[in-house]
Amino acid sequence: MDLEPEELQFLGPVGIYHEASKIVLSWRRLFSQIALALVLPLSILYLAHIYVTHLLFSKIDRNEDALNDAPPGSPSQSAILSRLSSEWSAFLLFKAGYLLALLVLSLLSTSAVVYSVASIYTAKELSFSKVLSVVPKVWRRLMVTFLWAFLLLFTYNIAAVFVIVLAVLFLGPAAALLLLLYAAGLVWISVVWHVASVISVLEDACGIEAMRKSLILIKGKTWTAIAIFVLLYVSYLGVELGFKFLVVEGSYKNLGVGFRVGSAVLMLSFLCLVLLFALVAQTVVYFVCKSYHHESIDKSSLADHLEVYLGEYVPLKPRDVQLEQFHV
């Protein structure tokens, strides 16, 4: 990063996007290698999941329609029920495999990008092989943070469903306002989670402790962080809808296989770019929040802790990241 640590606090959404863009473009070779090795497989997995899910549900829907027309107790009904059972089993197995692969690739991609951006921040020597050597030693910390974030989201969704159902029963249409509050809560939890992921890689904290630190860190920059992640999520959602419309189930199928393949390649490329940029941006957000709270991370300390020490990854200690105050 070209900016001094104390200057980062003044960056808003546009400045953070600009800084993230400069990092990616200045180190385009490194990030191209990370994208091809980790982010591209993650993108392929996600789009393939959309396509396969559509195919499986199409078969399930057809068999359920046929089941409604089959005479009760007939051999045809038994055959349809057997097919439905097999198809639902296949869908659940596919979903479980997809979620496991998605988790692993997401954690590896996040580890690689956060480590790379932090190394660039310290101006330390960096190579793709070095990134790959460090990644397996930090992604486990991210796993712990992910599990806590998942537990928080699960609890939040269960509580939200309970409250919304009661509100619909007692308040009627006015309960629609709760949906807006529910969406705002999801965005807020997502922001805390993403910053906690960076903390899990760079600091001596993971899981619930990283979530707590993230909550404190984003104070004062909450709206900036929300703006960053909402815009990136809109881009991500646009790719998903575009893929569904143009490739999976859209009205443009009559334009031929070539059009659908070209659209799939375009959506894949854009998704890969969005995911890579999002990971870089969330790391920049971390440094911006640190700067906003007048915590100037000593670059030499950060560089030392990013090194592989006796084959083990050494995260930043509290004394390194609860940093001295600077005055502007």
KEKE-3310 file (N, C-alpha, C; in steps of 0.2 Angstrom, whole numbers, plus 5000, padded with zeros to 4 digits):
npx = (5004:5003:4999:5002:5001:4993:4986:4977:4965:4956:4950:4936:4922:4925:4938:4944:4940:4948:4961:4961:4960:4972:4982:4979:4982:4995:5001:4998:5003:5005:4992:4985:4990:4985:4972:4969:4973:4966:4954:4947:4944:4935:4925:4921:4915:4905:4896:4894:4887:4875:4870:4869:4861:4849:4846:4844:4833:4824:4821:4816:4804:4797:4794:4787:4776:4771:4768:4757:4748:4747:4739:4733:4742:4746:4757:4765:4765:4773:4785:4788:4789:4800:4810:4810:4815:4828:4832:4831:4841:4852:4853:4855:4867:4875:4874:4880:4893:4896:4895:4906:4917:4916:4918:4932:4939:4935:4941:4955:4957:4954:4964:4976:4974:4973:4985:4994:4990:4993:5007:5011:5008:5018:5029:5037:5047:5039:5031:5022:5024:5028:5017:5008:5015:5012:4999:4992:4995:4987:4974:4967:4964:4955:4945:4939:4934:4925:4916:4911:4905:4895:4887:4882:4875:4866:4859:4854:4845:4836:4830:4825:4815:4806:4802:4797:4786:4778:4775:4769:4757:4751:4753:4750:4751:4760:4771:4780:4790:4799:4806:4815:4823:4828:4835:4845:4851:4857:4867:4875:4880:4887:4897:4904:4909:4917:4928:4932:4938:4950:4956:4958:4968:4979:4981:4983:4971:4955:4939:4926:4933:4939:4928:4923:4933:4933:4920:4922:4932:4926:4919:4914:4918:4908:4897:4905:4911:4899:4894:4904:4904:4890:4889:4898:4892:4880:4885:4890:4878:4872:4879:4876:4862:4862:4869:4860:4849:4854:4861:4857:4842:4836:4827:4835:4840:4837:4846:4856:4870:4882:4881:4876:4887:4897:4891:4892:4906:4909:4902:4908:4921:4919:4914:4925:4933:4926:4926:4939:4943:4934:4940:4952:4948:4942:4953:4959:4950:4951:4964:4961:4951:4959:4968:4959:4956:4967:4978:4993:5000:5015:5026:5038:5036:5024:5029:5038:5030:5023:5031:5037:5041:5052:5045:5032:5017:5016:5006:5001:5004:4995:5002:5008:4998:4989:4991:5003:4998:4995:4996:4986)
npy = (4994:5011:5022:5030:5022:5030:5037:5029:5029:5039:5034:5031:5021:5022:5025:5014:5004:5009:5008:4994:4990:4995:4987:4974:4976:4981:4969:4960:4948:4939:4939:4934:4921:4916:4917:4908:4896:4894:4903:4902:4888:4888:4897:4890:4879:4884:4889:4877:4870:4878:4874:4860:4858:4863:4854:4842:4846:4848:4835:4830:4838:4834:4821:4822:4828:4818:4809:4814:4811:4798:4782:4779:4767:4759:4750:4760:4771:4766:4764:4777:4783:4777:4782:4795:4794:4790:4801:4812:4807:4808:4821:4826:4821:4826:4840:4840:4836:4847:4858:4855:4855:4869:4875:4872:4877:4890:4894:4892:4901:4913:4913:4914:4926:4936:4934:4938:4951:4957:4955:4963:4975:4976:4977:4966:4953:4943:4928:4917:4903:4904:4909:4898:4889:4894:4895:4882:4882:4892:4891:4883:4891:4900:4891:4888:4901:4902:4892:4897:4908:4902:4896:4907:4913:4903:4902:4915:4915:4905:4911:4923:4918:4913:4924:4932:4924:4924:4938:4940:4933:4941:4954:4955:4963:4973:4966:4965:4975:4969:4960:4969:4973:4960:4958:4968:4964:4952:4957:4965:4955:4948:4957:4958:4945:4944:4953:4948:4936:4941:4945:4933:4927:4936:4940:4935:4928:4919:4912:4915:4925:4932:4936:4945:4955:4960:4966:4976:4983:4987:4998:5014:5014:5007:5009:5012:4999:4991:4997:4993:4979:4977:4982:4973:4961:4963:4963:4950:4943:4948:4941:4927:4928:4931:4920:4910:4915:4916:4904:4893:4892:4901:4912:4912:4901:4896:4902:4895:4882:4888:4901:4900:4893:4903:4913:4907:4906:4920:4924:4916:4921:4934:4932:4926:4937:4946:4939:4938:4951:4955:4948:4955:4968:4966:4964:4976:4984:4980:4985:4999:5001:4998:5009:5019:5018:5023:5014:5010:4998:4991:4989:4981:4972:4965:4960:4951:4942:4936:4928:4911:4902:4891:4882:4884:4894:4910:4920:4937:4944:4951:4962:4967:4971:4978:4993:5006:5023:5036:5053:5064)
npz = (5000:4996:5004:5020:5037:5045:5037:5031:5038:5033:5022:5012:5006:4992:4991:4997:4988:4977:4983:4985:4971:4966:4973:4968:4954:4954:4959:4949:4944:4954:4960:4950:4949:4961:4959:4949:4955:4966:4968:4956:4955:4965:4961:4949:4956:4963:4953:4946:4955:4955:4943:4943:4954:4948:4938:4946:4954:4944:4939:4951:4952:4941:4944:4956:4951:4942:4952:4959:4949:4948:4952:4969:4978:4967:4956:4948:4956:4967:4960:4956:4969:4973:4964:4968:4981:4978:4971:4980:4989:4982:4979:4992:4996:4986:4990:5002:4999:4991:5000:5009:5000:4996:5008:5011:5000:5001:5013:5011:5000:5006:5016:5008:5001:5011:5018:5008:5005:5017:5018:5007:5012:5022:5014:5011:5004:4992:4985:4975:4978:4991:4997:4996:5004:5017:5018:5021:5035:5041:5038:5047:5058:5053:5050:5063:5066:5056:5060:5072:5067:5059:5069:5075:5065:5062:5075:5075:5063:5067:5078:5072:5063:5072:5079:5068:5063:5074:5074:5062:5065:5075:5071:5057:5041:5045:5050:5040:5041:5050:5042:5035:5046:5049:5037:5038:5050:5045:5036:5044:5053:5043:5039:5051:5052:5041:5043:5055:5049:5043:5055:5061:5053:5054:5067:5085:5088:5086:5081:5093:5099:5089:5083:5092:5093:5080:5080:5089:5082:5070:5074:5071:5058:5053:5043:5032:5030:5028:5016:5007:5007:5004:4991:4984:4987:4979:4967:4966:4968:4956:4946:4949:4946:4933:4928:4930:4922:4909:4906:4914:4915:4907:4895:4883:4878:4866:4857:4856:4859:4859:4863:4876:4882:4880:4888:4900:4902:4903:4914:4924:4923:4928:4941:4947:4947:4955:4968:4971:4972:4982:4993:4994:4996:5009:5017:5016:5022:5035:5039:5037:5047:5058:5057:5059:5073:5078:5079:5074:5065:5067:5054:5053:5064:5060:5048:5053:5060:5050:5044:5041:5055:5061:5054:5058:5058:5064:5072:5075:5090:5105:5110:5098:5090:5098:5096:5097:5100:5088:5082:5073)
capx = (5000:5006:4997:5005:4996:4989:4982:4971:4958:4952:4948:4929:4921:4928:4945:4945:4940:4954:4967:4961:4962:4980:4985:4978:4985:5002:5004:4994:5005:5004:4985:4983:4991:4981:4965:4969:4974:4961:4948:4944:4940:4929:4920:4918:4911:4898:4892:4892:4882:4868:4868:4867:4855:4843:4845:4841:4826:4819:4819:4812:4798:4793:4792:4782:4770:4769:4766:4751:4743:4748:4734:4736:4744:4748:4765:4768:4766:4779:4791:4789:4792:4807:4814:4810:4819:4835:4834:4833:4847:4858:4853:4858:4874:4878:4874:4885:4900:4897:4897:4912:4922:4916:4921:4939:4942:4934:4946:4961:4957:4954:4971:4981:4974:4974:4992:4997:4989:4997:5014:5012:5008:5025:5034:5041:5047:5033:5030:5016:5026:5029:5010:5006:5018:5010:4991:4990:4996:4983:4967:4963:4961:4949:4939:4936:4930:4919:4911:4907:4900:4890:4883:4879:4870:4860:4855:4850:4840:4830:4826:4821:4809:4801:4799:4793:4780:4773:4773:4763:4751:4748:4753:4748:4756:4765:4777:4785:4795:4804:4810:4820:4827:4831:4841:4850:4855:4862:4872:4879:4884:4892:4903:4908:4912:4923:4933:4935:4942:4956:4959:4960:4974:4984:4981:4982:4964:4951:4933:4922:4937:4940:4922:4923:4938:4930:4914:4925:4936:4923:4915:4916:4918:4903:4894:4909:4912:4893:4894:4909:4901:4884:4890:4901:4887:4876:4889:4890:4871:4871:4882:4871:4855:4864:4870:4853:4845:4857:4864:4853:4835:4834:4824:4840:4842:4836:4851:4861:4875:4888:4879:4876:4894:4900:4889:4895:4913:4909:4899:4913:4927:4917:4913:4931:4936:4922:4928:4946:4943:4931:4945:4957:4945:4940:4959:4960:4945:4954:4969:4958:4948:4965:4970:4954:4956:4974:4982:4997:5003:5022:5027:5043:5033:5020:5033:5041:5025:5020:5036:5036:5046:5053:5039:5025:5014:5016:5001:5003:5002:4991:5007:5010:4992:4986:4997:5004:4993:4998:4991:4985)
capy = (5000:5017:5026:5028:5019:5035:5040:5024:5030:5043:5031:5029:5015:5023:5025:5007:5001:5011:5005:4987:4989:4996:4981:4969:4978:4981:4963:4956:4941:4935:4937:4929:4914:4914:4916:4902:4890:4894:4907:4900:4882:4890:4900:4884:4875:4888:4889:4870:4869:4880:4870:4853:4859:4864:4848:4838:4848:4847:4828:4829:4841:4830:4815:4824:4829:4811:4805:4817:4808:4790:4780:4777:4760:4756:4749:4766:4775:4763:4766:4785:4785:4774:4786:4801:4793:4790:4808:4816:4805:4810:4828:4828:4819:4832:4846:4839:4837:4854:4863:4853:4858:4876:4878:4871:4882:4897:4895:4892:4907:4919:4913:4916:4933:4940:4934:4941:4959:4959:4955:4968:4981:4977:4977:4960:4949:4938:4924:4912:4897:4906:4910:4892:4886:4897:4894:4877:4883:4897:4890:4880:4896:4902:4886:4890:4907:4900:4888:4901:4913:4898:4895:4913:4914:4898:4904:4921:4913:4902:4916:4927:4914:4912:4931:4934:4920:4927:4945:4939:4931:4946:4961:4955:4966:4977:4962:4966:4979:4965:4957:4973:4972:4954:4958:4972:4960:4948:4961:4967:4949:4946:4962:4956:4939:4945:4956:4943:4931:4944:4945:4926:4926:4941:4941:4929:4927:4916:4910:4920:4930:4936:4940:4950:4960:4962:4970:4982:4986:4991:5004:5021:5013:5002:5011:5011:4992:4989:4999:4989:4972:4977:4983:4967:4956:4965:4961:4943:4941:4949:4935:4922:4928:4931:4913:4906:4917:4915:4898:4887:4891:4907:4911:4913:4894:4895:4905:4889:4880:4893:4907:4898:4892:4910:4917:4904:4908:4927:4924:4913:4926:4940:4929:4925:4943:4948:4935:4940:4958:4955:4946:4960:4973:4965:4965:4983:4987:4979:4990:5005:5001:4999:5016:5024:5018:5025:5009:5009:4992:4991:4984:4976:4966:4961:4956:4945:4937:4933:4923:4904:4902:4884:4878:4885:4900:4914:4926:4943:4944:4957:4968:4969:4974:4984:4997:5013:5028:5041:5059:5067)
capz = (5000:4995:5010:5027:5041:5048:5031:5029:5042:5030:5016:5012:5001:4985:4993:4999:4981:4974:4986:4983:4964:4965:4975:4963:4948:4955:4960:4945:4942:4960:4961:4944:4951:4967:4956:4945:4959:4972:4967:4950:4957:4970:4956:4945:4960:4964:4947:4944:4960:4953:4937:4945:4958:4944:4935:4951:4956:4938:4939:4957:4951:4936:4947:4960:4947:4940:4958:4960:4944:4949:4956:4975:4979:4961:4954:4945:4962:4970:4956:4957:4976:4973:4961:4972:4986:4976:4969:4986:4992:4978:4980:4999:4996:4982:4994:5008:4996:4989:5006:5011:4995:4996:5014:5010:4995:5003:5018:5007:4996:5011:5019:5003:4999:5017:5019:5002:5006:5023:5016:5003:5017:5025:5008:5012:4998:4992:4979:4975:4982:4998:4999:4996:5010:5023:5018:5025:5042:5044:5037:5052:5062:5049:5051:5070:5066:5052:5064:5077:5063:5057:5074:5076:5059:5063:5080:5073:5059:5071:5082:5067:5060:5078:5080:5062:5063:5079:5072:5056:5068:5079:5068:5050:5036:5048:5051:5034:5043:5053:5036:5034:5051:5048:5032:5041:5054:5041:5033:5050:5055:5038:5040:5057:5051:5036:5046:5059:5046:5043:5061:5062:5049:5056:5075:5089:5090:5081:5084:5096:5101:5083:5081:5097:5091:5074:5083:5092:5077:5065:5076:5068:5051:5051:5037:5027:5029:5025:5009:5004:5007:5001:4984:4982:4987:4974:4961:4967:4966:4949:4943:4950:4942:4926:4926:4930:4917:4902:4905:4917:4914:4904:4888:4878:4876:4858:4854:4854:4864:4859:4867:4883:4884:4881:4894:4906:4903:4905:4921:4928:4924:4932:4948:4950:4948:4961:4974:4972:4974:4989:4998:4995:5000:5016:5021:5016:5027:5042:5040:5038:5054:5063:5057:5062:5080:5080:5080:5068:5065:5065:5048:5054:5068:5056:5043:5057:5062:5044:5042:5044:5060:5062:5051:5061:5057:5070:5072:5079:5098:5107:5111:5092:5087:5102:5095:5100:5097:5084:5082:5067)
cpx = (5004:5005:5001:4999:4991:4984:4976:4965:4954:4949:4940:4928:4925:4935:4948:4945:4946:4960:4967:4963:4969:4984:4985:4982:4992:5005:5000:4996:5004:4996:4982:4984:4987:4974:4964:4969:4969:4954:4944:4940:4934:4924:4916:4913:4905:4894:4889:4887:4875:4866:4865:4861:4848:4841:4841:4834:4821:4817:4814:4805:4794:4790:4787:4775:4767:4766:4759:4745:4743:4742:4737:4737:4746:4755:4768:4769:4772:4785:4793:4792:4799:4812:4815:4815:4826:4837:4836:4839:4853:4858:4857:4865:4878:4879:4879:4892:4901:4899:4904:4918:4922:4919:4929:4942:4941:4940:4953:4962:4958:4961:4976:4980:4975:4982:4996:4997:4993:5005:5016:5012:5015:5030:5039:5041:5042:5033:5025:5018:5026:5021:5007:5009:5015:5002:4989:4990:4991:4976:4963:4960:4955:4943:4936:4932:4924:4914:4907:4902:4894:4885:4879:4873:4864:4856:4850:4844:4834:4826:4822:4815:4804:4798:4795:4786:4775:4771:4768:4757:4747:4748:4751:4753:4761:4771:4782:4791:4801:4808:4816:4825:4831:4837:4846:4854:4860:4868:4877:4883:4889:4898:4907:4912:4918:4929:4936:4939:4949:4960:4962:4967:4980:4986:4981:4975:4960:4944:4929:4927:4939:4934:4921:4927:4935:4924:4917:4929:4932:4919:4918:4917:4913:4899:4898:4910:4905:4893:4899:4906:4895:4885:4894:4896:4882:4879:4889:4883:4869:4874:4878:4865:4857:4866:4864:4849:4848:4859:4860:4846:4832:4830:4828:4842:4842:4841:4857:4866:4880:4887:4879:4883:4898:4898:4891:4902:4913:4907:4905:4919:4925:4916:4920:4934:4933:4925:4935:4946:4939:4936:4950:4954:4944:4947:4961:4956:4948:4960:4966:4955:4954:4967:4965:4954:4963:4978:4987:5002:5011:5024:5032:5040:5028:5023:5036:5036:5022:5025:5035:5042:5046:5047:5032:5023:5014:5012:5003:5000:4999:4996:5009:5004:4988:4991:4997:5000:4998:4993:4992:4982)
cpy = (5006:5022:5024:5026:5024:5038:5036:5026:5035:5040:5029:5023:5016:5023:5018:5003:5003:5008:4997:4986:4990:4990:4976:4970:4978:4974:4958:4949:4936:4933:4933:4922:4911:4913:4910:4896:4889:4897:4904:4893:4884:4893:4894:4880:4878:4888:4882:4868:4872:4876:4863:4853:4859:4858:4843:4840:4847:4840:4827:4832:4837:4824:4816:4825:4823:4808:4808:4813:4801:4788:4777:4769:4756:4755:4755:4771:4773:4765:4773:4786:4782:4779:4793:4800:4793:4797:4812:4814:4808:4818:4830:4826:4824:4838:4846:4840:4844:4859:4861:4856:4866:4879:4877:4876:4889:4899:4896:4899:4913:4919:4916:4923:4938:4940:4938:4949:4961:4960:4961:4975:4982:4977:4972:4956:4943:4934:4919:4906:4898:4906:4903:4888:4888:4895:4888:4877:4888:4896:4887:4885:4899:4897:4887:4896:4906:4897:4892:4906:4909:4897:4901:4914:4909:4900:4911:4920:4910:4907:4921:4924:4914:4919:4933:4930:4923:4934:4945:4937:4936:4953:4961:4958:4970:4973:4962:4970:4974:4961:4962:4973:4966:4954:4963:4968:4955:4951:4963:4961:4947:4951:4960:4950:4940:4948:4952:4937:4934:4944:4938:4924:4930:4942:4934:4928:4923:4914:4916:4926:4935:4940:4946:4956:4963:4967:4977:4986:4990:4997:5010:5020:5008:5003:5010:5003:4989:4991:4995:4982:4972:4977:4976:4961:4957:4962:4953:4940:4942:4943:4929:4922:4928:4924:4909:4908:4915:4908:4892:4887:4897:4906:4912:4906:4893:4898:4900:4888:4885:4899:4905:4896:4899:4914:4914:4906:4916:4927:4921:4918:4932:4938:4928:4932:4946:4945:4937:4947:4959:4953:4951:4966:4972:4966:4972:4986:4986:4984:4997:5006:5002:5006:5021:5024:5020:5020:5008:5003:4992:4986:4979:4970:4962:4957:4950:4940:4933:4928:4916:4903:4894:4880:4879:4893:4904:4920:4931:4942:4951:4963:4971:4973:4979:4989:5004:5018:5033:5047:5062:5074)
cpz = (5000:5001:5016:5031:5044:5043:5029:5032:5038:5023:5017:5008:4995:4986:4994:4992:4977:4976:4984:4976:4963:4967:4970:4956:4948:4956:4956:4944:4948:4961:4956:4946:4957:4964:4953:4949:4964:4970:4961:4951:4961:4966:4952:4950:4962:4958:4945:4949:4958:4947:4939:4949:4954:4940:4940:4953:4950:4938:4945:4955:4946:4940:4952:4957:4944:4946:4960:4955:4945:4954:4963:4975:4972:4960:4952:4951:4966:4967:4956:4964:4976:4970:4965:4978:4984:4974:4974:4989:4988:4979:4987:4999:4992:4986:4999:5005:4994:4994:5009:5007:4995:5002:5013:5006:4997:5009:5015:5004:5001:5014:5014:5002:5005:5018:5014:5003:5012:5022:5011:5007:5020:5020:5009:5005:4998:4985:4980:4979:4989:5001:5000:5002:5016:5024:5022:5033:5045:5043:5042:5057:5059:5050:5058:5070:5062:5056:5069:5073:5061:5063:5076:5071:5060:5069:5078:5068:5062:5075:5078:5065:5066:5079:5074:5062:5068:5077:5066:5059:5071:5076:5061:5046:5039:5050:5046:5036:5047:5048:5035:5039:5051:5043:5034:5046:5051:5039:5039:5052:5050:5038:5046:5056:5046:5039:5051:5056:5045:5049:5063:5059:5052:5063:5079:5092:5084:5085:5087:5098:5095:5081:5086:5095:5085:5076:5085:5086:5072:5067:5074:5061:5049:5045:5031:5025:5026:5018:5005:5002:5003:4993:4981:4982:4981:4967:4960:4965:4959:4944:4943:4946:4935:4923:4925:4924:4910:4901:4908:4914:4910:4897:4882:4876:4869:4854:4853:4860:4865:4863:4874:4886:4885:4887:4900:4908:4906:4912:4926:4929:4929:4940:4951:4951:4955:4968:4976:4975:4981:4994:4999:4998:5007:5020:5021:5022:5034:5043:5041:5045:5059:5063:5060:5070:5082:5082:5074:5069:5063:5060:5050:5059:5064:5051:5047:5058:5055:5041:5044:5048:5062:5060:5053:5059:5063:5070:5076:5086:5099:5107:5104:5088:5091:5102:5098:5096:5093:5083:5075:5067)
residu = (MET:ASP:LEU:GLU:PRO:GLU:GLU:LEU:GLN:PHE:LEU:GLY:PRO:VAL:GLY:ILE:TYR:HIS:GLU:ALA:SER:LYS:ILE:VAL:LEU:SER:TRP:ARG:ARG:LEU:PHE:SER:GLN:ILE:ALA:LEU:ALA:LEU:VAL:LEU:PRO:LEU:SER:ILE:LEU:TYR:LEU:ALA:HIS:ILE:TYR:VAL:THR:HIS:LEU:LEU:PHE:SER:LYS:ILE:ASP:ARG:ASN:GLU:ASP:ALA:LEU:ASN:ASP:ALA:PRO:PRO:GLY:SER:PRO:SER:GLN:SER:ALA:ILE:LEU:SER:ARG:LEU:SER:SER:GLU:TRP:SER:ALA:PHE:LEU:LEU:PHE:LYS:ALA:GLY:TYR:LEU:LEU:ALA:LEU:LEU:VAL:LEU:SER:LEU:LEU:SER:THR:SER:ALA:VAL:VAL:TYR:SER:VAL:ALA:SER:ILE:TYR:THR:ALA:LYS:GLU:LEU:SER:PHE:SER:LYS:VAL:LEU:SER:VAL:VAL:PRO:LYS:VAL:TRP:ARG:ARG:LEU:MET:VAL:THR:PHE:LEU:TRP:ALA:PHE:LEU:LEU:LEU:PHE:THR:TYR:ASN:ILE:ALA:ALA:VAL:PHE:VAL:ILE:VAL:LEU:ALA:VAL:LEU:PHE:LEU:GLY:PRO:ALA:ALA:ALA:LEU:LEU:LEU:LEU:LEU:TYR:ALA:ALA:GLY:LEU:VAL:TRP:ILE:SER:VAL:VAL:TRP:HIS:VAL:ALA:SER:VAL:ILE:SER:VAL:LEU:GLU:ASP:ALA:CYS:GLY:ILE:GLU:ALA:MET:ARG:LYS:SER:LEU:ILE:LEU:ILE:LYS:GLY:LYS:THR:TRP:THR:ALA:ILE:ALA:ILE:PHE:VAL:LEU:LEU:TYR:VAL:SER:TYR:LEU:GLY:VAL:GLU:LEU:GLY:PHE:LYS:PHE:LEU:VAL:VAL:GLU:GLY:SER:TYR:LYS:ASN:LEU:GLY:VAL:GLY:PHE:ARG:VAL:GLY:SER:ALA:VAL:LEU:MET:LEU:SER:PHE:LEU:CYS:LEU:VAL:LEU:LEU:PHE:ALA:LEU:VAL:ALA:GLN:THR:VAL:VAL:TYR:PHE:VAL:CYS:LYS:SER:TYR:HIS:HIS:GLU:SER:ILE:ASP:LYS:SER:SER:LEU:ALA:ASP:HIS:LEU:GLU:VAL:TYR:LEU:GLY:GLU:TYR:VAL:PRO:LEU:LYS:PRO:ARG:ASP:VAL:GLN:LEU:GLU:GLN:PHE:HIS:VAL)
# end
